[in-house]
Amino acid sequence: MKKPVNTTCIVCGQAEGKPCECVTVHKIVTGHKPRRKGYTQYETSYSNVERHADSVCDGCAKKQRLADLKRAGICLAVSVALMIIFILVINASNAKANLSGSNTLGLWGSLAVLALIPDSILAVVSLVHLLSCLRGDYGSRALGAYYVRKHRELYPQDSGYIYMTLKKARSEHLIN
């Protein structure tokens, strides 16, 4: 017989929500044990997967989604602004080089070109992240964020817990 699902939102505790699941993974790695001279390093890791099925309301899921969108939007805006600044520096150094009769880029222009490459990669990555924020299971993300916050309150010294959505846990082959 199935346990009835409590539809009260676990994050805010007030609104009615839909059931979402997230996974807790606890990994413990033992230290290295020296045996003799020229010892072998022994490492043991244990994985314990614990599933949580609780309800998250649309408001809490929307807050999580908007925070994600805001982070991705700020990162994209900063990277595009940096690209514009670097392009303006390149153009200014080209104009200065043309006035002096030299065809080579100035020092600032060549440094700007070198800085432009990683910045354009950052812009593409933030654009992809911004587009991926438009879809996704933000109820599970809100639930995972709730469990992270709760765990840090109870055990501030422990960092061995990892919280993830079911999709990520399946992709890492932790659950079937």
C-alpha positions in Angstrom: 0.0 0.0 0.0 1.4 3.4 -1.0 1.9 6.1 1.5 -0.3 9.2 0.9 1.6 12.2 -0.5 1.5 15.3 1.7 0.8 18.1 -0.7 1.9 20.9 1.6 5.0 22.7 0.2 8.0 21.6 2.2 10.0 24.9 1.4 7.5 27.5 2.5 5.1 25.2 4.5 2.0 27.1 3.4 0.9 26.5 -0.1 -0.3 23.4 -1.8 2.3 21.9 -4.2 3.0 19.0 -6.5 5.2 16.1 -5.4 8.9 16.3 -6.5 11.8 14.0 -5.9 15.4 14.7 -5.2 18.3 12.4 -4.3 20.8 12.6 -1.4 24.2 11.0 -2.0 26.5 10.5 0.9 30.1 9.7 0.0 32.7 8.8 2.6 36.3 8.4 1.5 38.8 6.9 4.0 42.3 8.3 4.3 45.4 6.7 2.8 47.0 4.0 4.9 50.8 3.8 4.8 52.0 0.2 5.0 55.8 -0.1 4.5 58.4 1.8 2.6 57.0 2.4 -0.9 53.5 1.9 0.4 50.4 1.5 -1.8 47.6 4.1 -1.3 44.3 2.5 -0.3 41.1 4.4 -0.8 37.6 3.2 -0.1 34.4 5.1 -1.0 30.9 4.2 0.1 27.8 5.5 -1.7 24.4 5.7 -0.1 21.6 7.0 -2.2 18.6 8.3 -0.3 15.5 9.5 -2.2 13.2 12.3 -0.9 9.7 12.7 -2.3 8.1 15.9 -1.0 5.8 18.6 -2.4 7.0 21.9 -3.7 4.6 24.7 -4.7 4.7 26.6 -7.9 5.8 29.8 -6.1 8.9 28.2 -4.6 9.8 26.5 -7.9 9.4 29.8 -9.7 11.7 31.6 -7.1 14.4 28.9 -7.8 13.9 29.3 -11.6 14.1 33.1 -11.5 17.2 33.1 -9.3 18.8 30.7 -11.9 17.7 33.0 -14.8 19.0 36.1 -13.0 22.5 34.4 -12.4 22.7 33.3 -16.0 21.5 36.7 -17.3 24.1 38.7 -15.2 26.9 36.4 -16.4 25.8 36.8 -20.0 25.5 40.6 -19.7 29.0 40.9 -18.0 30.6 38.8 -20.7 29.0 40.7 -23.5 30.0 44.0 -21.9 33.6 42.8 -21.6 33.6 41.7 -25.2 32.4 45.2 -26.3 35.1 46.8 -24.2 37.8 44.6 -25.7 36.6 45.2 -29.3 36.7 49.0 -28.6 40.3 48.6 -27.3 41.3 46.7 -30.4 39.7 49.3 -32.7 41.4 52.2 -30.8 44.8 50.5 -31.0 44.2 49.8 -34.8 43.4 53.4 -35.4 46.5 54.5 -33.4 48.7 52.0 -35.4 47.3 53.3 -38.7 48.0 57.0 -37.7 51.6 56.1 -36.9 52.0 54.2 -40.2 52.4 50.7 -38.6 50.2 47.8 -39.6 50.7 45.8 -36.4 48.4 45.9 -33.4 49.5 47.8 -30.4 50.2 46.2 -27.1 46.8 46.9 -25.7 45.1 45.6 -28.8 47.0 42.2 -28.7 46.2 41.8 -25.0 42.6 42.5 -25.7 42.5 39.9 -28.5 44.0 37.3 -26.0 41.3 38.3 -23.4 38.5 38.2 -26.0 38.8 34.5 -26.7 38.0 33.2 -23.1 35.4 35.9 -22.8 33.6 34.8 -26.0 33.6 31.2 -24.7 32.1 32.4 -21.4 29.4 34.3 -23.4 28.5 31.2 -25.3 28.4 29.1 -22.1 26.2 31.6 -20.3 23.8 31.9 -23.3 23.4 28.1 -23.3 22.8 28.1 -19.6 20.3 30.9 -20.0 18.4 28.9 -22.6 18.5 25.7 -20.4 17.0 27.8 -17.6 13.8 28.2 -19.7 13.0 24.5 -19.2 13.7 22.1 -16.4 12.4 20.6 -13.2 12.7 23.5 -10.8 10.5 21.8 -8.2 13.3 19.2 -7.7 15.9 21.9 -7.6 14.0 23.9 -5.0 13.6 20.6 -3.0 17.4 20.0 -3.3 18.2 23.6 -2.2 15.9 23.1 0.8 17.7 19.9 1.8 21.1 21.5 1.4 20.0 24.4 3.6 18.5 22.1 6.2 21.6 19.9 6.3 24.0 22.8 6.7 21.9 24.0 9.7 22.1 20.6 11.4 25.6 19.6 10.4 27.7 22.7 9.6 31.0 20.7 9.7 30.0 18.0 7.3 30.3 18.5 3.5 29.9 14.9 2.5 26.3 15.2 1.3 25.5 16.0 -2.3 21.9 16.8 -3.4 20.8 16.4 -7.0 17.8 15.9 -9.1 16.7 12.4 -10.3 17.8 13.1 -13.9 21.4 13.9 -12.8 21.5 10.9 -10.5 20.4 8.7 -13.4 23.0 10.2 -15.7 25.7 9.5 -13.1 24.4 5.9 -12.7 23.6 6.2 -9.0 20.0 5.0 -9.5 18.1 3.1 -12.2 
